[in-house]
């Protein structure tokens, strides 16, 4: 059996890679992958992100980052702002708006 493919399609980036002010459209939430989230709770975190609105087609924008390190980050989806750790935001793939 082949190992899971962790490659990201070329037109998508993890939400965690965006900086303050950047935005785009959610294309996918990676569920059940401990390698992406960084622990065995990957399925739970992916499910939680979907339940709170990180679903394909939704617009997302990074509104704030805590420095140093940029963790957590404040992300607006719809009219709600959520604080996400970067390890959680790695599970959300986004098609970034052009600058």
N, C-alpha and C positions, 0 to 999 in steps of 0.2 A: 504494500500500500504506500502510495506517495505521501510525503509530508504535506501539510496544508500550505497553500500558496499565500504568502504574506505580502506580495507585491501590490502596490497601489496603482490603479490605472493612471496613465500619464496626465489626464486632465483633472485629477482629483488629488487633494492633499488632506492630511489629517487636520482636524480643527485645531489641535494643539500647536501646529506650526504657524498659525496666524498670529499677527500682532495687533495691538490696539488700533481700532478704526477699520480693520479689514473685515470683509464680509463675503457672503456667497450663499449658495443653496446646498442644503444637505442632500447627498446622493445615496448614502448608505450608512447604517450603523452596524458595526462588526460585533456580533454576539458570540458568546461562548468561546472566546479565544484568549486564554490566560497570557499568551505571548504578547498580545497587543496591550492589554490593560495592566499587566504586570503581576497578577496574582490569580489564585484559583476562583475568585469571585467574578471573573470576567462575564459569565452568563448573566449574573444578577445585575451588574452594572450596565451591560448592554440593554437589558430589558427595562431597567429604570430610565435610561436615557430615552428610549422609545416612548415609554409611558408619559414622560413629562413634555413630549412634543418634538424630540429630535427625530423626525421622520422625513423620508425623501420628499423633496419639493418645498420644504420649509426654508424660509430665509433666516440666516443667522449672521450675527455681527459680534465681534469682540469689542466690548465697551470699556474694559479696564483690565490691567494686569498689576499684580502686586510685585514690587521690586524690593530686594534683588531676587532674581530667579524666575519671576513671572508666574508664580504658583501660589494661590489659585488664580484663575482668570474669570472675569465676569463676562457672560455671554448672553446676548439678547436673542430670543427666539420668539417670534410673534410680539406680543406686548409685555412679555415677562423676561426678567433678568435672572439668570442662575449663576451661581459660583461653581465652577468645575475645576478639579485638579487636572493638570496637564495629562496625567496618565489616563484619566477618564476621557478627556477630550481626544486622545489618540484613537478611540474607538469610533469617532464620528468622521466620516469622509465628506469633504465639501468641494464643490466646484466653485472656485474663487471668482469674484467679480473682477473685471479688468480694472486696473488702477485709473 
